């Protein structure tokens, strides 16, 4: 079961953070950050990228303040990082996510 959560911002929008298996199929976990008008739209943005089985149940792992700042300052509002426990890796825009060919 993927871990994740959300945070509602003062303006009414939300930031969703969710950890999913890597689309490359290498067994790693990828943490996605999505900024959207509501939770449903945030999950739809991920599903439109090909991550079909994306569901957010509960709020066990909400985004940290640093994650919220990162996604709010990115023009696309959609970031990923391969190893959530490693603070040394920077956030990447979604277009750089490796996919299986």
Phi and psi restraints in degrees (value plus and minus 20) as a CYANA .aco file:
   2 UNK   PHI     -87.7   -47.7
   2 UNK   PSI     124.4   164.4
   3 UNK   PHI    -118.0   -78.0
   3 UNK   PSI     124.0   164.0
   4 UNK   PHI    -194.9  -154.9
   4 UNK   PSI    -195.6  -155.6
   5 UNK   PHI    -196.4  -156.4
   5 UNK   PSI    -196.3  -156.3
   6 UNK   PHI    -164.6  -124.6
   6 UNK   PSI     144.6   184.6
   7 UNK   PHI    -160.0  -120.0
   7 UNK   PSI     104.3   144.3
   8 UNK   PHI    -105.4   -65.4
   8 UNK   PSI     109.4   149.4
   9 UNK   PHI    -109.7   -69.7
   9 UNK   PSI     139.9   179.9
  10 UNK   PHI     -77.8   -37.8
  10 UNK   PSI     -48.6    -8.6
  11 UNK   PHI     -98.6   -58.6
  11 UNK   PSI     -24.9    15.1
  12 UNK   PHI      83.2   123.2
  12 UNK   PSI     -37.7     2.3
  13 UNK   PHI     -99.9   -59.9
  13 UNK   PSI     151.9   191.9
  14 UNK   PHI    -149.6  -109.6
  14 UNK   PSI     136.3   176.3
  15 UNK   PHI    -137.9   -97.9
  15 UNK   PSI     103.5   143.5
  16 UNK   PHI    -128.7   -88.7
  16 UNK   PSI     113.3   153.3
  17 UNK   PHI    -141.5  -101.5
  17 UNK   PSI     109.1   149.1
  18 UNK   PHI    -165.2  -125.2
  18 UNK   PSI     117.4   157.4
  19 UNK   PHI    -120.8   -80.8
  19 UNK   PSI     106.9   146.9
  20 UNK   PHI    -152.3  -112.3
  20 UNK   PSI     138.9   178.9
  21 UNK   PHI     -81.3   -41.3
  21 UNK   PSI     126.7   166.7
  22 UNK   PHI     -81.5   -41.5
  22 UNK   PSI     115.9   155.9
  23 UNK   PHI     -84.3   -44.3
  23 UNK   PSI     -39.3     0.7
  24 UNK   PHI     -94.9   -54.9
  24 UNK   PSI     -32.4     7.6
  25 UNK   PHI      54.4    94.4
  25 UNK   PSI       5.0    45.0
  26 UNK   PHI    -113.5   -73.5
  26 UNK   PSI     -14.1    25.9
  27 UNK   PHI      66.5   106.5
  27 UNK   PSI     -23.4    16.6
  28 UNK   PHI    -101.8   -61.8
  28 UNK   PSI     144.4   184.4
  29 UNK   PHI    -127.4   -87.4
  29 UNK   PSI     119.6   159.6
  30 UNK   PHI    -138.3   -98.3
  30 UNK   PSI     112.2   152.2
  31 UNK   PHI    -121.1   -81.1
  31 UNK   PSI     102.7   142.7
  32 UNK   PHI    -124.6   -84.6
  32 UNK   PSI     121.9   161.9
  33 UNK   PHI    -140.7  -100.7
  33 UNK   PSI     109.6   149.6
  34 UNK   PHI    -152.0  -112.0
  34 UNK   PSI     111.5   151.5
  35 UNK   PHI    -127.7   -87.7
  35 UNK   PSI     105.4   145.4
  36 UNK   PHI    -172.2  -132.2
  36 UNK   PSI     155.7   195.7
  37 UNK   PHI     -88.3   -48.3
  37 UNK   PSI     -53.4   -13.4
  38 UNK   PHI    -174.0  -134.0
  38 UNK   PSI     153.6   193.6
  39 UNK   PHI     -82.5   -42.5
  39 UNK   PSI     -61.1   -21.1
  40 UNK   PHI     -81.3   -41.3
  40 UNK   PSI     -62.4   -22.4
  41 UNK   PHI     -88.1   -48.1
  41 UNK   PSI     -55.0   -15.0
  42 UNK   PHI     -83.8   -43.8
  42 UNK   PSI     -65.7   -25.7
  43 UNK   PHI     -88.5   -48.5
  43 UNK   PSI     -52.9   -12.9
  44 UNK   PHI     -85.3   -45.3
  44 UNK   PSI     -56.9   -16.9
  45 UNK   PHI     -80.5   -40.5
  45 UNK   PSI     -60.7   -20.7
  46 UNK   PHI     -89.4   -49.4
  46 UNK   PSI     -61.2   -21.2
  47 UNK   PHI     -83.4   -43.4
  47 UNK   PSI     -55.4   -15.4
  48 UNK   PHI     -87.9   -47.9
  48 UNK   PSI     -38.1     1.9
  49 UNK   PHI    -106.5   -66.5
  49 UNK   PSI     -21.7    18.3
  50 UNK   PHI      85.5   125.5
  50 UNK   PSI     -20.2    19.8
  51 UNK   PHI    -110.2   -70.2
  51 UNK   PSI      60.3   100.3
  52 UNK   PHI     -89.2   -49.2
  52 UNK   PSI     -57.8   -17.8
  53 UNK   PHI    -113.9   -73.9
  53 UNK   PSI      37.2    77.2
  54 UNK   PHI    -126.2   -86.2
  54 UNK   PSI      94.0   134.0
  55 UNK   PHI    -155.0  -115.0
  55 UNK   PSI     126.2   166.2
  56 UNK   PHI    -137.5   -97.5
  56 UNK   PSI      88.4   128.4
  57 UNK   PHI    -134.3   -94.3
  57 UNK   PSI      92.6   132.6
  58 UNK   PHI      68.3   108.3
  58 UNK   PSI    -192.7  -152.7
  59 UNK   PHI    -159.4  -119.4
  59 UNK   PSI      27.9    67.9
  60 UNK   PHI     -91.1   -51.1
  60 UNK   PSI     -55.7   -15.7
  61 UNK   PHI    -148.2  -108.2
  61 UNK   PSI      51.4    91.4
  62 UNK   PHI     -87.4   -47.4
  62 UNK   PSI     141.2   181.2
  63 UNK   PHI     -85.5   -45.5
  63 UNK   PSI     123.6   163.6
  64 UNK   PHI     -98.5   -58.5
  64 UNK   PSI     144.3   184.3
  65 UNK   PHI     -77.5   -37.5
  65 UNK   PSI     -55.9   -15.9
  66 UNK   PHI     -86.5   -46.5
  66 UNK   PSI     -58.6   -18.6
  67 UNK   PHI     -87.0   -47.0
  67 UNK   PSI     -59.8   -19.8
  68 UNK   PHI     -82.7   -42.7
  68 UNK   PSI     -64.4   -24.4
  69 UNK   PHI     -81.6   -41.6
  69 UNK   PSI     -62.3   -22.3
  70 UNK   PHI     -81.6   -41.6
  70 UNK   PSI     -66.7   -26.7
  71 UNK   PHI     -93.9   -53.9
  71 UNK   PSI     -51.9   -11.9
  72 UNK   PHI     -89.8   -49.8
  72 UNK   PSI     -48.1    -8.1
  73 UNK   PHI    -112.4   -72.4
  73 UNK   PSI     -15.5    24.5
  74 UNK   PHI    -121.0   -81.0
  74 UNK   PSI     114.6   154.6
  75 UNK   PHI     -82.5   -42.5
  75 UNK   PSI     -52.3   -12.3
  76 UNK   PHI    -101.5   -61.5
  76 UNK   PSI     -45.4    -5.4
  77 UNK   PHI      49.8    89.8
  77 UNK   PSI       5.3    45.3
  78 UNK   PHI    -167.6  -127.6
  78 UNK   PSI      91.3   131.3
  79 UNK   PHI    -149.0  -109.0
  79 UNK   PSI     143.7   183.7
  80 UNK   PHI    -166.2  -126.2
  80 UNK   PSI     138.0   178.0
  81 UNK   PHI    -168.1  -128.1
  81 UNK   PSI     116.8   156.8
  82 UNK   PHI     -94.9   -54.9
  82 UNK   PSI     -56.5   -16.5
  83 UNK   PHI    -142.3  -102.3
  83 UNK   PSI      80.9   120.9
  84 UNK   PHI     -81.1   -41.1
  84 UNK   PSI     -47.6    -7.6
  85 UNK   PHI     -97.7   -57.7
  85 UNK   PSI     -33.1     6.9
  86 UNK   PHI    -117.4   -77.4
  86 UNK   PSI      91.9   131.9
  87 UNK   PHI     -98.5   -58.5
  87 UNK   PSI     -28.5    11.5
  88 UNK   PHI     -99.7   -59.7
  88 UNK   PSI     -44.8    -4.8
  89 UNK   PHI    -100.0   -60.0
  89 UNK   PSI     116.2   156.2
  90 UNK   PHI    -103.0   -63.0
  90 UNK   PSI     142.4   182.4
  91 UNK   PHI     -96.4   -56.4
  91 UNK   PSI     125.1   165.1
  92 UNK   PHI    -137.4   -97.4
  92 UNK   PSI     126.2   166.2
  93 UNK   PHI     -87.6   -47.6
  93 UNK   PSI     134.4   174.4
  94 UNK   PHI     -83.2   -43.2
  94 UNK   PSI     -48.7    -8.7
  95 UNK   PHI     -87.6   -47.6
  95 UNK   PSI     -33.0     7.0
  96 UNK   PHI    -116.3   -76.3
  96 UNK   PSI     -13.9    26.1
  97 UNK   PHI     -88.3   -48.3
  97 UNK   PSI     103.0   143.0
  98 UNK   PHI     -88.4   -48.4
  98 UNK   PSI     119.7   159.7
  99 UNK   PHI    -143.4  -103.4
  99 UNK   PSI     143.7   183.7
 100 UNK   PHI    -104.2   -64.2
 100 UNK   PSI     111.4   151.4
